[in-house]
Amino acid sequence: MTLNKVIANLENTIAGKNILLANYSDMQQSLSREMDAYQKLYETWHVTIEMLKINIDELKRILADILAVK
């Protein structure tokens, strides 16, 4: 193998790895954005579920009070 061939192989390998690095970096950023979105969605659902639980409990107490008066 000639020195020129070694140089060409190294240049091609470096170029290919730079492309791979750019692609992986893009995928990582995309995944990070999706994870942030899912985390925010999870938090929203969690708060909504907790509010519903509280509201249902309050409504049950109101119903129990009304039934007691009836």
PDB file of N, CA, C and O in Angstrom:
ATOM      1  N   MET A   1       0.854  -1.164   0.000  1.00  0.00           N
ATOM      2  CA  MET A   1       0.000   0.000   0.000  1.00  0.00           C
ATOM      3  C   MET A   1       0.904   1.232   0.000  1.00  0.00           C
ATOM      4  O   MET A   1       1.878   1.312   0.749  1.00  0.00           O
ATOM      5  N   THR A   2       0.563   2.161  -0.837  1.00  0.00           N
ATOM      6  CA  THR A   2       1.382   3.372  -0.949  1.00  0.00           C
ATOM      7  C   THR A   2       0.971   4.386   0.115  1.00  0.00           C
ATOM      8  O   THR A   2      -0.105   4.315   0.709  1.00  0.00           O
ATOM      9  N   LEU A   3       1.869   5.316   0.320  1.00  0.00           N
ATOM     10  CA  LEU A   3       1.592   6.378   1.280  1.00  0.00           C
ATOM     11  C   LEU A   3       0.373   7.190   0.848  1.00  0.00           C
ATOM     12  O   LEU A   3      -0.440   7.594   1.679  1.00  0.00           O
ATOM     13  N   ASN A   4       0.254   7.424  -0.460  1.00  0.00           N
ATOM     14  CA  ASN A   4      -0.901   8.169  -0.970  1.00  0.00           C
ATOM     15  C   ASN A   4      -2.208   7.425  -0.694  1.00  0.00           C
ATOM     16  O   ASN A   4      -3.229   8.045  -0.396  1.00  0.00           O
ATOM     17  N   LYS A   5      -2.173   6.089  -0.795  1.00  0.00           N
ATOM     18  CA  LYS A   5      -3.363   5.278  -0.527  1.00  0.00           C
ATOM     19  C   LYS A   5      -3.732   5.360   0.959  1.00  0.00           C
ATOM     20  O   LYS A   5      -4.910   5.467   1.302  1.00  0.00           O
ATOM     21  N   VAL A   6      -2.731   5.312   1.835  1.00  0.00           N
ATOM     22  CA  VAL A   6      -2.977   5.431   3.275  1.00  0.00           C
ATOM     23  C   VAL A   6      -3.601   6.790   3.583  1.00  0.00           C
ATOM     24  O   VAL A   6      -4.559   6.888   4.351  1.00  0.00           O
ATOM     25  N   ILE A   7      -3.045   7.835   2.973  1.00  0.00           N
ATOM     26  CA  ILE A   7      -3.577   9.188   3.182  1.00  0.00           C
ATOM     27  C   ILE A   7      -5.019   9.269   2.704  1.00  0.00           C
ATOM     28  O   ILE A   7      -5.874   9.819   3.398  1.00  0.00           O
ATOM     29  N   ALA A   8      -5.292   8.724   1.520  1.00  0.00           N
ATOM     30  CA  ALA A   8      -6.651   8.741   0.966  1.00  0.00           C
ATOM     31  C   ALA A   8      -7.615   7.961   1.862  1.00  0.00           C
ATOM     32  O   ALA A   8      -8.734   8.409   2.112  1.00  0.00           O
ATOM     33  N   ASN A   9      -7.182   6.797   2.342  1.00  0.00           N
ATOM     34  CA  ASN A   9      -8.026   5.994   3.233  1.00  0.00           C
ATOM     35  C   ASN A   9      -8.341   6.749   4.526  1.00  0.00           C
ATOM     36  O   ASN A   9      -9.479   6.757   4.995  1.00  0.00           O
ATOM     37  N   LEU A  10      -7.315   7.379   5.088  1.00  0.00           N
ATOM     38  CA  LEU A  10      -7.529   8.146   6.314  1.00  0.00           C
ATOM     39  C   LEU A  10      -8.472   9.324   6.074  1.00  0.00           C
ATOM     40  O   LEU A  10      -9.355   9.593   6.889  1.00  0.00           O
ATOM     41  N   GLU A  11      -8.284  10.020   4.962  1.00  0.00           N
ATOM     42  CA  GLU A  11      -9.162  11.151   4.643  1.00  0.00           C
ATOM     43  C   GLU A  11     -10.608  10.682   4.462  1.00  0.00           C
ATOM     44  O   GLU A  11     -11.537  11.327   4.946  1.00  0.00           O
ATOM     45  N   ASN A  12     -10.794   9.552   3.761  1.00  0.00           N
ATOM     46  CA  ASN A  12     -12.142   9.006   3.564  1.00  0.00           C
ATOM     47  C   ASN A  12     -12.760   8.565   4.890  1.00  0.00           C
ATOM     48  O   ASN A  12     -13.943   8.793   5.141  1.00  0.00           O
ATOM     49  N   THR A  13     -11.954   7.937   5.725  1.00  0.00           N
ATOM     50  CA  THR A  13     -12.448   7.488   7.028  1.00  0.00           C
ATOM     51  C   THR A  13     -12.849   8.677   7.888  1.00  0.00           C
ATOM     52  O   THR A  13     -13.906   8.665   8.518  1.00  0.00           O
ATOM     53  N   ILE A  14     -12.010   9.700   7.914  1.00  0.00           N
ATOM     54  CA  ILE A  14     -12.313  10.906   8.688  1.00  0.00           C
ATOM     55  C   ILE A  14     -13.581  11.571   8.160  1.00  0.00           C
ATOM     56  O   ILE A  14     -14.438  11.980   8.944  1.00  0.00           O
ATOM     57  N   ALA A  15     -13.705  11.681   6.844  1.00  0.00           N
ATOM     58  CA  ALA A  15     -14.897  12.296   6.247  1.00  0.00           C
ATOM     59  C   ALA A  15     -16.151  11.494   6.598  1.00  0.00           C
ATOM     60  O   ALA A  15     -17.180  12.067   6.954  1.00  0.00           O
ATOM     61  N   GLY A  16     -16.059  10.175   6.495  1.00  0.00           N
ATOM     62  CA  GLY A  16     -17.201   9.324   6.832  1.00  0.00           C
ATOM     63  C   GLY A  16     -17.592   9.443   8.294  1.00  0.00           C
ATOM     64  O   GLY A  16     -18.777   9.495   8.624  1.00  0.00           O
ATOM     65  N   LYS A  17     -16.606   9.488   9.161  1.00  0.00           N
ATOM     66  CA  LYS A  17     -16.890   9.606  10.593  1.00  0.00           C
ATOM     67  C   LYS A  17     -17.455  10.981  10.932  1.00  0.00           C
ATOM     68  O   LYS A  17     -18.278  11.101  11.839  1.00  0.00           O
ATOM     69  N   ASN A  18     -17.025  12.024  10.216  1.00  0.00           N
ATOM     70  CA  ASN A  18     -17.604  13.353  10.417  1.00  0.00           C
ATOM     71  C   ASN A  18     -19.077  13.368  10.022  1.00  0.00           C
ATOM     72  O   ASN A  18     -19.896  13.989  10.700  1.00  0.00           O
ATOM     73  N   ILE A  19     -19.416  12.689   8.934  1.00  0.00           N
ATOM     74  CA  ILE A  19     -20.819  12.581   8.514  1.00  0.00           C
ATOM     75  C   ILE A  19     -21.616  11.817   9.568  1.00  0.00           C
ATOM     76  O   ILE A  19     -22.712  12.232   9.946  1.00  0.00           O
ATOM     77  N   LEU A  20     -21.064  10.704  10.038  1.00  0.00           N
ATOM     78  CA  LEU A  20     -21.720   9.908  11.073  1.00  0.00           C
ATOM     79  C   LEU A  20     -21.917  10.733  12.347  1.00  0.00           C
ATOM     80  O   LEU A  20     -22.979  10.682  12.967  1.00  0.00           O
ATOM     81  N   LEU A  21     -20.899  11.484  12.728  1.00  0.00           N
ATOM     82  CA  LEU A  21     -20.987  12.339  13.908  1.00  0.00           C
ATOM     83  C   LEU A  21     -22.096  13.372  13.746  1.00  0.00           C
ATOM     84  O   LEU A  21     -22.879  13.591  14.670  1.00  0.00           O
ATOM     85  N   ALA A  22     -22.169  14.002  12.587  1.00  0.00           N
ATOM     86  CA  ALA A  22     -23.212  15.003  12.338  1.00  0.00           C
ATOM     87  C   ALA A  22     -24.597  14.362  12.409  1.00  0.00           C
ATOM     88  O   ALA A  22     -25.516  14.930  13.000  1.00  0.00           O
ATOM     89  N   ASN A  23     -24.749  13.176  11.805  1.00  0.00           N
ATOM     90  CA  ASN A  23     -26.040  12.482  11.838  1.00  0.00           C
ATOM     91  C   ASN A  23     -26.427  12.102  13.258  1.00  0.00           C
ATOM     92  O   ASN A  23     -27.569  12.309  13.670  1.00  0.00           O
ATOM     93  N   TYR A  24     -25.488  11.551  14.003  1.00  0.00           N
ATOM     94  CA  TYR A  24     -25.772  11.162  15.387  1.00  0.00           C
ATOM     95  C   TYR A  24     -26.107  12.384  16.240  1.00  0.00           C
ATOM     96  O   TYR A  24     -26.994  12.329  17.091  1.00  0.00           O
ATOM     97  N   SER A  25     -25.400  13.477  16.010  1.00  0.00           N
ATOM     98  CA  SER A  25     -25.677  14.705  16.762  1.00  0.00           C
ATOM     99  C   SER A  25     -27.083  15.211  16.463  1.00  0.00           C
ATOM    100  O   SER A  25     -27.802  15.626  17.372  1.00  0.00           O
ATOM    101  N   ASP A  26     -27.480  15.178  15.188  1.00  0.00           N
ATOM    102  CA  ASP A  26     -28.837  15.585  14.810  1.00  0.00           C
ATOM    103  C   ASP A  26     -29.878  14.685  15.469  1.00  0.00           C
ATOM    104  O   ASP A  26     -30.880  15.174  15.990  1.00  0.00           O
ATOM    105  N   MET A  27     -29.646  13.369  15.447  1.00  0.00           N
ATOM    106  CA  MET A  27     -30.587  12.433  16.059  1.00  0.00           C
ATOM    107  C   MET A  27     -30.674  12.662  17.565  1.00  0.00           C
ATOM    108  O   MET A  27     -31.755  12.592  18.148  1.00  0.00           O
ATOM    109  N   GLN A  28     -29.532  12.935  18.188  1.00  0.00           N
ATOM    110  CA  GLN A  28     -29.520  13.175  19.632  1.00  0.00           C
ATOM    111  C   GLN A  28     -30.322  14.426  19.974  1.00  0.00           C
ATOM    112  O   GLN A  28     -31.086  14.423  20.939  1.00  0.00           O
ATOM    113  N   GLN A  29     -30.161  15.485  19.202  1.00  0.00           N
ATOM    114  CA  GLN A  29     -30.908  16.717  19.449  1.00  0.00           C
ATOM    115  C   GLN A  29     -32.399  16.490  19.250  1.00  0.00           C
ATOM    116  O   GLN A  29     -33.215  16.979  20.032  1.00  0.00           O
ATOM    117  N   SER A  30     -32.756  15.749  18.204  1.00  0.00           N
ATOM    118  CA  SER A  30     -34.158  15.441  17.939  1.00  0.00           C
ATOM    119  C   SER A  30     -34.754  14.633  19.083  1.00  0.00           C
ATOM    120  O   SER A  30     -35.860  14.917  19.544  1.00  0.00           O
ATOM    121  N   LEU A  31     -34.019  13.631  19.536  1.00  0.00           N
ATOM    122  CA  LEU A  31     -34.479  12.804  20.646  1.00  0.00           C
ATOM    123  C   LEU A  31     -34.623  13.641  21.912  1.00  0.00           C
ATOM    124  O   LEU A  31     -35.573  13.464  22.675  1.00  0.00           O
ATOM    125  N   SER A  32     -33.691  14.538  22.131  1.00  0.00           N
ATOM    126  CA  SER A  32     -33.744  15.402  23.312  1.00  0.00           C
ATOM    127  C   SER A  32     -34.993  16.272  23.281  1.00  0.00           C
ATOM    128  O   SER A  32     -35.654  16.443  24.306  1.00  0.00           O
ATOM    129  N   ARG A  33     -35.324  16.826  22.108  1.00  0.00           N
ATOM    130  CA  ARG A  33     -36.534  17.642  21.987  1.00  0.00           C
ATOM    131  C   ARG A  33     -37.773  16.801  22.243  1.00  0.00           C
ATOM    132  O   ARG A  33     -38.700  17.250  22.917  1.00  0.00           O
ATOM    133  N   GLU A  34     -37.798  15.569  21.705  1.00  0.00           N
ATOM    134  CA  GLU A  34     -38.941  14.688  21.921  1.00  0.00           C
ATOM    135  C   GLU A  34     -39.075  14.333  23.396  1.00  0.00           C
ATOM    136  O   GLU A  34     -40.182  14.304  23.934  1.00  0.00           O
ATOM    137  N   MET A  35     -37.951  14.066  24.048  1.00  0.00           N
ATOM    138  CA  MET A  35     -37.994  13.721  25.470  1.00  0.00           C
ATOM    139  C   MET A  35     -38.514  14.895  26.287  1.00  0.00           C
ATOM    140  O   MET A  35     -39.288  14.705  27.225  1.00  0.00           O
ATOM    141  N   ASP A  36     -38.094  16.111  25.937  1.00  0.00           N
ATOM    142  CA  ASP A  36     -38.590  17.300  26.626  1.00  0.00           C
ATOM    143  C   ASP A  36     -40.097  17.426  26.437  1.00  0.00           C
ATOM    144  O   ASP A  36     -40.827  17.730  27.380  1.00  0.00           O
ATOM    145  N   ALA A  37     -40.557  17.188  25.204  1.00  0.00           N
ATOM    146  CA  ALA A  37     -41.988  17.280  24.922  1.00  0.00           C
ATOM    147  C   ALA A  37     -42.753  16.221  25.700  1.00  0.00           C
ATOM    148  O   ALA A  37     -43.798  16.511  26.283  1.00  0.00           O
ATOM    149  N   TYR A  38     -42.237  14.987  25.714  1.00  0.00           N
ATOM    150  CA  TYR A  38     -42.909  13.924  26.459  1.00  0.00           C
ATOM    151  C   TYR A  38     -42.898  14.204  27.953  1.00  0.00           C
ATOM    152  O   TYR A  38     -43.876  13.908  28.639  1.00  0.00           O
ATOM    153  N   GLN A  39     -41.827  14.759  28.464  1.00  0.00           N
ATOM    154  CA  GLN A  39     -41.755  15.092  29.890  1.00  0.00           C
ATOM    155  C   GLN A  39     -42.802  16.138  30.232  1.00  0.00           C
ATOM    156  O   GLN A  39     -43.482  16.024  31.253  1.00  0.00           O
ATOM    157  N   LYS A  40     -42.940  17.156  29.390  1.00  0.00           N
ATOM    158  CA  LYS A  40     -43.938  18.194  29.635  1.00  0.00           C
ATOM    159  C   LYS A  40     -45.343  17.615  29.544  1.00  0.00           C
ATOM    160  O   LYS A  40     -46.214  17.972  30.337  1.00  0.00           O
ATOM    161  N   LEU A  41     -45.567  16.727  28.588  1.00  0.00           N
ATOM    162  CA  LEU A  41     -46.865  16.080  28.450  1.00  0.00           C
ATOM    163  C   LEU A  41     -47.158  15.221  29.670  1.00  0.00           C
ATOM    164  O   LEU A  41     -48.276  15.240  30.183  1.00  0.00           O
ATOM    165  N   TYR A  42     -46.172  14.471  30.140  1.00  0.00           N
ATOM    166  CA  TYR A  42     -46.329  13.644  31.337  1.00  0.00           C
ATOM    167  C   TYR A  42     -46.700  14.513  32.540  1.00  0.00           C
ATOM    168  O   TYR A  42     -47.610  14.179  33.300  1.00  0.00           O
ATOM    169  N   GLU A  43     -45.996  15.615  32.703  1.00  0.00           N
ATOM    170  CA  GLU A  43     -46.271  16.503  33.833  1.00  0.00           C
ATOM    171  C   GLU A  43     -47.680  17.073  33.744  1.00  0.00           C
ATOM    172  O   GLU A  43     -48.373  17.182  34.756  1.00  0.00           O
ATOM    173  N   THR A  44     -48.104  17.439  32.536  1.00  0.00           N
ATOM    174  CA  THR A  44     -49.452  17.966  32.339  1.00  0.00           C
ATOM    175  C   THR A  44     -50.492  16.923  32.702  1.00  0.00           C
ATOM    176  O   THR A  44     -51.450  17.222  33.414  1.00  0.00           O
ATOM    177  N   TRP A  45     -50.312  15.704  32.219  1.00  0.00           N
ATOM    178  CA  TRP A  45     -51.248  14.628  32.548  1.00  0.00           C
ATOM    179  C   TRP A  45     -51.263  14.358  34.047  1.00  0.00           C
ATOM    180  O   TRP A  45     -52.326  14.159  34.634  1.00  0.00           O
ATOM    181  N   HIS A  46     -50.095  14.352  34.660  1.00  0.00           N
ATOM    182  CA  HIS A  46     -50.009  14.090  36.098  1.00  0.00           C
ATOM    183  C   HIS A  46     -50.818  15.125  36.879  1.00  0.00           C
ATOM    184  O   HIS A  46     -51.586  14.771  37.773  1.00  0.00           O
ATOM    185  N   VAL A  47     -50.646  16.394  36.542  1.00  0.00           N
ATOM    186  CA  VAL A  47     -51.377  17.456  37.233  1.00  0.00           C
ATOM    187  C   VAL A  47     -52.875  17.311  36.985  1.00  0.00           C
ATOM    188  O   VAL A  47     -53.673  17.452  37.912  1.00  0.00           O
ATOM    189  N   THR A  48     -53.261  17.032  35.746  1.00  0.00           N
ATOM    190  CA  THR A  48     -54.677  16.866  35.414  1.00  0.00           C
ATOM    191  C   THR A  48     -55.289  15.702  36.183  1.00  0.00           C
ATOM    192  O   THR A  48     -56.395  15.818  36.709  1.00  0.00           O
ATOM    193  N   ILE A  49     -54.583  14.593  36.251  1.00  0.00           N
ATOM    194  CA  ILE A  49     -55.070  13.418  36.986  1.00  0.00           C
ATOM    195  C   ILE A  49     -55.240  13.748  38.465  1.00  0.00           C
ATOM    196  O   ILE A  49     -56.252  13.390  39.068  1.00  0.00           O
ATOM    197  N   GLU A  50     -54.262  14.424  39.048  1.00  0.00           N
ATOM    198  CA  GLU A  50     -54.356  14.785  40.461  1.00  0.00           C
ATOM    199  C   GLU A  50     -55.526  15.739  40.708  1.00  0.00           C
ATOM    200  O   GLU A  50     -56.235  15.603  41.705  1.00  0.00           O
ATOM    201  N   MET A  51     -55.732  16.699  39.808  1.00  0.00           N
ATOM    202  CA  MET A  51     -56.859  17.620  39.946  1.00  0.00           C
ATOM    203  C   MET A  51     -58.183  16.869  39.846  1.00  0.00           C
ATOM    204  O   MET A  51     -59.116  17.157  40.595  1.00  0.00           O
ATOM    205  N   LEU A  52     -58.270  15.913  38.933  1.00  0.00           N
ATOM    206  CA  LEU A  52     -59.491  15.120  38.802  1.00  0.00           C
ATOM    207  C   LEU A  52     -59.763  14.309  40.063  1.00  0.00           C
ATOM    208  O   LEU A  52     -60.907  14.221  40.509  1.00  0.00           O
ATOM    209  N   LYS A  53     -58.731  13.722  40.633  1.00  0.00           N
ATOM    210  CA  LYS A  53     -58.904  12.958  41.878  1.00  0.00           C
ATOM    211  C   LYS A  53     -59.456  13.849  42.986  1.00  0.00           C
ATOM    212  O   LYS A  53     -60.384  13.465  43.697  1.00  0.00           O
ATOM    213  N   ILE A  54     -58.880  15.035  43.128  1.00  0.00           N
ATOM    214  CA  ILE A  54     -59.340  15.977  44.152  1.00  0.00           C
ATOM    215  C   ILE A  54     -60.782  16.374  43.884  1.00  0.00           C
ATOM    216  O   ILE A  54     -61.606  16.387  44.799  1.00  0.00           O
ATOM    217  N   ASN A  55     -61.092  16.699  42.630  1.00  0.00           N
ATOM    218  CA  ASN A  55     -62.436  17.127  42.272  1.00  0.00           C
ATOM    219  C   ASN A  55     -63.457  16.020  42.512  1.00  0.00           C
ATOM    220  O   ASN A  55     -64.545  16.287  43.021  1.00  0.00           O
ATOM    221  N   ILE A  56     -63.124  14.797  42.157  1.00  0.00           N
ATOM    222  CA  ILE A  56     -64.031  13.664  42.379  1.00  0.00           C
ATOM    223  C   ILE A  56     -64.276  13.472  43.868  1.00  0.00           C
ATOM    224  O   ILE A  56     -65.414  13.255  44.286  1.00  0.00           O
ATOM    225  N   ASP A  57     -63.224  13.549  44.670  1.00  0.00           N
ATOM    226  CA  ASP A  57     -63.385  13.421  46.125  1.00  0.00           C
ATOM    227  C   ASP A  57     -64.288  14.524  46.680  1.00  0.00           C
ATOM    228  O   ASP A  57     -65.134  14.259  47.535  1.00  0.00           O
ATOM    229  N   GLU A  58     -64.114  15.756  46.200  1.00  0.00           N
ATOM    230  CA  GLU A  58     -64.960  16.864  46.649  1.00  0.00           C
ATOM    231  C   GLU A  58     -66.413  16.621  46.264  1.00  0.00           C
ATOM    232  O   GLU A  58     -67.321  16.841  47.066  1.00  0.00           O
ATOM    233  N   LEU A  59     -66.628  16.169  45.038  1.00  0.00           N
ATOM    234  CA  LEU A  59     -67.995  15.902  44.587  1.00  0.00           C
ATOM    235  C   LEU A  59     -68.636  14.776  45.388  1.00  0.00           C
ATOM    236  O   LEU A  59     -69.829  14.831  45.688  1.00  0.00           O
ATOM    237  N   LYS A  60     -67.864  13.763  45.733  1.00  0.00           N
ATOM    238  CA  LYS A  60     -68.390  12.667  46.562  1.00  0.00           C
ATOM    239  C   LYS A  60     -68.805  13.174  47.940  1.00  0.00           C
ATOM    240  O   LYS A  60     -69.833  12.759  48.476  1.00  0.00           O
ATOM    241  N   ARG A  61     -67.995  14.081  48.515  1.00  0.00           N
ATOM    242  CA  ARG A  61     -68.339  14.643  49.822  1.00  0.00           C
ATOM    243  C   ARG A  61     -69.607  15.492  49.735  1.00  0.00           C
ATOM    244  O   ARG A  61     -70.465  15.430  50.615  1.00  0.00           O
ATOM    245  N   ILE A  62     -69.716  16.279  48.678  1.00  0.00           N
ATOM    246  CA  ILE A  62     -70.924  17.088  48.478  1.00  0.00           C
ATOM    247  C   ILE A  62     -72.139  16.176  48.343  1.00  0.00           C
ATOM    248  O   ILE A  62     -73.174  16.423  48.961  1.00  0.00           O
ATOM    249  N   LEU A  63     -72.017  15.120  47.536  1.00  0.00           N
ATOM    250  CA  LEU A  63     -73.113  14.173  47.357  1.00  0.00           C
ATOM    251  C   LEU A  63     -73.483  13.521  48.684  1.00  0.00           C
ATOM    252  O   LEU A  63     -74.665  13.381  48.999  1.00  0.00           O
ATOM    253  N   ALA A  64     -72.490  13.127  49.455  1.00  0.00           N
ATOM    254  CA  ALA A  64     -72.756  12.502  50.757  1.00  0.00           C
ATOM    255  C   ALA A  64     -73.490  13.471  51.678  1.00  0.00           C
ATOM    256  O   ALA A  64     -74.411  13.069  52.388  1.00  0.00           O
ATOM    257  N   ASP A  65     -73.093  14.744  51.674  1.00  0.00           N
ATOM    258  CA  ASP A  65     -73.772  15.747  52.498  1.00  0.00           C
ATOM    259  C   ASP A  65     -75.223  15.924  52.063  1.00  0.00           C
ATOM    260  O   ASP A  65     -76.120  16.004  52.902  1.00  0.00           O
ATOM    261  N   ILE A  66     -75.451  15.984  50.764  1.00  0.00           N
ATOM    262  CA  ILE A  66     -76.813  16.158  50.245  1.00  0.00           C
ATOM    263  C   ILE A  66     -77.665  14.942  50.575  1.00  0.00           C
ATOM    264  O   ILE A  66     -78.823  15.079  50.971  1.00  0.00           O
ATOM    265  N   LEU A  67     -77.095  13.752  50.412  1.00  0.00           N
ATOM    266  CA  LEU A  67     -77.842  12.531  50.740  1.00  0.00           C
ATOM    267  C   LEU A  67     -78.155  12.463  52.232  1.00  0.00           C
ATOM    268  O   LEU A  67     -79.202  11.942  52.614  1.00  0.00           O
ATOM    269  N   ALA A  68     -77.276  12.974  53.071  1.00  0.00           N
ATOM    270  CA  ALA A  68     -77.506  12.972  54.519  1.00  0.00           C
ATOM    271  C   ALA A  68     -78.653  13.904  54.892  1.00  0.00           C
ATOM    272  O   ALA A  68     -79.405  13.618  55.823  1.00  0.00           O
ATOM    273  N   VAL A  69     -78.793  15.012  54.177  1.00  0.00           N
ATOM    274  CA  VAL A  69     -79.855  15.979  54.440  1.00  0.00           C
ATOM    275  C   VAL A  69     -81.192  15.447  53.929  1.00  0.00           C
ATOM    276  O   VAL A  69     -82.234  15.709  54.530  1.00  0.00           O
ATOM    277  N   LYS A  70     -81.168  14.727  52.860  1.00  0.00           N
ATOM    278  CA  LYS A  70     -82.378  14.191  52.227  1.00  0.00           C
ATOM    279  C   LYS A  70     -83.027  13.247  53.134  1.00  0.00           C
ATOM    280  O   LYS A  70     -84.065  12.679  52.795  1.00  0.00           O
TER     281      LYS A  70
END
